[in-house]
Amino acid sequence: MKLKEKIRNNTQTIGSWITLGHPGIAEIMSKAGFDWLTIDLEHSGIDIQQTEDLIRVIELCDVSPLVRITNNDPNL
């Protein structure tokens, strides 16, 4: 069941936060059984290119990626 469907059905979801920009970290965490992983751009040194790589890895592991952005910038 995907994240949106779980939320609609009031099903509990479990996730975690990523603050390191290495794709290996995202892969390990994605295979840990989480429903979602949030990439924290606000309190980490992760840049846009790393974010794209992390999202790619997370999606390939069939986990929902979320991103907390640094500010309300339409270019992000």
DABEL-V822797 format. One record per helix or strand. SS is the DSSP state (H for helix, E for strand). FROM is the first residue (numbers start at 1). LEN is the number of residues. If there is no record, write none. Layout:
{{SS & FROM & LEN} {SS & FROM & LEN}}
This chain:
{{H & 3 & 6} {E & 15 & 4} {H & 23 & 8} {E & 36 & 5} {H & 48 & 13} {E & 64 & 5}}
